[in-house]
Amino acid sequence: MRRTFSVPTDRSFIQMTEVVSAPLERAWVARYEPLYVAQWWMPRGYVNSIVDIDLAPQGQWRMCQRDPEGNEFSFYGHFTVVEPQVRTVQTYVSELFPDVETYLTTEFSEVARGTQIVTHHAFGDMSQRHGYLQLGGVERMTEASQHYDRLLSKLALGR
């Protein structure tokens, strides 16, 4: 897997570009099927105790993560755009910061030997993005991306 980040100093977003060695359909399913999402969208050592996803325009999503000490954290939002195997746009809210709603746009495209996935995380302003970065946002995105890549490798082997 190849992974790069763009964190412009003058814009309130973070962009991650991943190139995975998986066909577009498998990359899409692993990205949004709750059974698979539970296996990859989390920091190391955490467990996803709840993953609910209604992958449709205005469909709701919710996830609860448990850390190694047993503390639980919830994240939730809804999809505003769902173009299967092309693009989604969804809101993203952490229960720790319920007044901060951000937007995740995820775009998929076929490339030689795999799929490119571009995730654009847009914040309301620079202070929100700064807070996300200070809390280890890029590191957590990287960890989840590594878990995702491992899951895709297992799926390729039929496990």
C-alpha positions as CSV (number, residue, x, y, z in Angstrom):
1,M,0.0,0.0,0.0
2,R,1.1,3.5,-0.7
3,R,-0.3,6.3,1.6
4,T,0.3,10.1,1.4
5,F,-1.1,13.0,3.4
6,S,-1.7,16.6,2.4
7,V,-2.1,19.1,5.3
8,P,-2.1,22.5,3.7
9,T,-1.1,25.4,6.1
10,D,-3.8,27.7,4.7
11,R,-6.8,25.4,4.3
12,S,-9.0,23.6,6.9
13,F,-8.8,20.0,5.7
14,I,-6.6,16.9,5.7
15,Q,-6.4,14.7,2.7
16,M,-5.1,11.1,2.7
17,T,-4.5,9.3,-0.6
18,E,-4.2,5.5,-0.4
19,V,-3.4,3.1,-3.2
20,V,-4.4,-0.5,-2.3
21,S,-3.7,-3.7,-4.1
22,A,-7.3,-4.7,-4.3
23,P,-10.0,-4.4,-7.0
24,L,-12.4,-1.6,-6.7
25,E,-15.4,-3.7,-5.6
26,R,-13.4,-5.4,-2.8
27,A,-12.0,-2.0,-1.6
28,W,-15.5,-0.5,-1.5
29,V,-17.1,-3.4,0.3
30,A,-14.3,-3.5,2.9
31,R,-14.7,0.2,3.4
32,Y,-18.4,0.2,4.2
33,E,-19.6,-3.2,5.2
34,P,-20.1,-3.1,9.0
35,L,-18.6,-6.6,9.6
36,Y,-15.4,-5.4,7.9
37,V,-15.4,-1.8,9.2
38,A,-15.4,-3.3,12.7
39,Q,-12.0,-4.9,11.9
40,W,-10.2,-1.9,10.5
41,W,-11.5,1.6,11.6
42,M,-9.9,1.9,15.0
43,P,-6.7,2.7,16.7
44,R,-4.3,-0.1,17.8
45,G,-5.6,-1.9,20.9
46,Y,-9.2,-0.7,20.5
47,V,-12.2,-2.8,19.7
48,N,-15.3,-1.7,17.8
49,S,-18.2,-2.9,20.0
50,I,-20.9,-1.4,17.6
51,V,-20.8,-0.6,13.9
52,D,-24.0,0.4,12.3
53,I,-24.0,1.8,8.7
54,D,-27.0,2.6,6.5
55,L,-25.1,3.3,3.2
56,A,-27.7,5.4,1.5
57,P,-28.2,9.2,1.1
58,Q,-29.4,10.4,4.5
59,G,-28.5,7.0,5.9
60,Q,-27.1,7.1,9.5
61,W,-23.9,5.6,10.7
62,R,-22.7,5.0,14.2
63,M,-19.6,3.4,15.8
64,C,-18.6,2.7,19.4
65,Q,-15.0,2.0,20.2
66,R,-13.6,0.5,23.4
67,D,-10.0,1.3,24.5
68,P,-7.8,-1.2,26.4
69,E,-8.9,0.4,29.7
70,G,-12.6,-0.3,28.9
71,N,-13.6,3.3,28.1
72,E,-16.0,3.7,25.2
73,F,-16.2,6.4,22.6
74,S,-18.9,7.0,20.0
75,F,-18.7,8.5,16.6
76,Y,-21.7,9.1,14.3
77,G,-23.1,11.0,11.4
78,H,-25.0,10.5,8.2
79,F,-24.3,10.1,4.5
80,T,-25.2,13.0,2.2
81,V,-23.9,11.4,-1.0
82,V,-23.5,7.7,-1.9
83,E,-22.4,6.9,-5.4
84,P,-21.5,3.2,-5.2
85,Q,-17.9,2.4,-6.0
86,V,-17.3,6.1,-6.8
87,R,-17.8,8.5,-3.9
88,T,-19.4,9.1,-0.5
89,V,-19.8,12.2,1.5
90,Q,-20.6,11.8,5.2
91,T,-20.8,13.9,8.3
92,Y,-18.5,12.9,11.2
93,V,-19.1,13.8,14.9
94,S,-17.3,12.6,18.0
95,E,-19.4,12.3,21.2
96,L,-16.4,14.0,22.9
97,F,-16.9,17.1,20.7
98,P,-20.6,17.0,19.7
99,D,-20.7,20.6,18.5
100,V,-18.0,19.9,15.9
101,E,-19.4,18.4,12.7
102,T,-16.9,17.6,10.0
103,Y,-17.2,16.1,6.5
104,L,-15.5,13.1,5.0
105,T,-15.5,12.8,1.2
106,T,-14.1,9.5,0.0
107,E,-13.5,8.9,-3.7
108,F,-12.5,5.6,-5.3
109,S,-10.9,5.0,-8.7
110,E,-9.3,2.1,-10.4
111,V,-5.6,2.3,-11.0
112,A,-3.0,-0.1,-12.3
113,R,-2.9,-3.1,-10.0
114,G,-5.5,-1.8,-7.5
115,T,-7.7,1.0,-6.3
116,Q,-6.9,4.6,-5.3
117,I,-8.9,6.0,-2.4
118,V,-8.8,9.7,-1.6
119,T,-10.2,10.8,1.7
120,H,-10.8,14.5,2.2
121,H,-11.6,15.4,5.9
122,A,-13.0,19.0,5.9
123,F,-13.2,20.9,9.2
124,G,-15.3,24.0,9.9
125,D,-12.2,26.1,10.5
126,M,-8.5,25.9,11.2
127,S,-8.9,25.7,14.9
128,Q,-10.9,22.5,14.6
129,R,-8.4,21.0,12.2
130,H,-5.6,22.0,14.6
131,G,-7.4,20.3,17.5
132,Y,-7.8,17.1,15.5
133,L,-4.1,17.2,14.6
134,Q,-3.1,17.8,18.2
135,L,-5.1,14.8,19.3
136,G,-3.2,12.5,16.8
137,G,-5.6,12.6,13.9
138,V,-3.1,11.8,11.2
139,E,-1.6,9.0,13.3
140,R,-5.1,7.5,13.9
141,M,-5.9,7.8,10.2
142,T,-2.6,6.0,9.4
143,E,-3.4,3.2,11.9
144,A,-6.8,2.7,10.5
145,S,-5.4,2.6,7.0
146,Q,-2.8,0.0,8.0
147,H,-5.7,-2.1,9.5
148,Y,-7.6,-1.7,6.3
149,D,-4.7,-2.8,4.2
150,R,-4.3,-6.0,6.3
151,L,-8.0,-6.7,6.0
152,L,-7.8,-6.4,2.2
153,S,-4.8,-8.8,2.2
154,K,-6.8,-11.3,4.2
155,L,-9.8,-11.0,1.9
156,A,-7.6,-11.6,-1.1
157,L,-6.5,-14.9,0.5
158,G,-10.1,-15.8,1.1
159,R,-9.8,-15.7,4.9
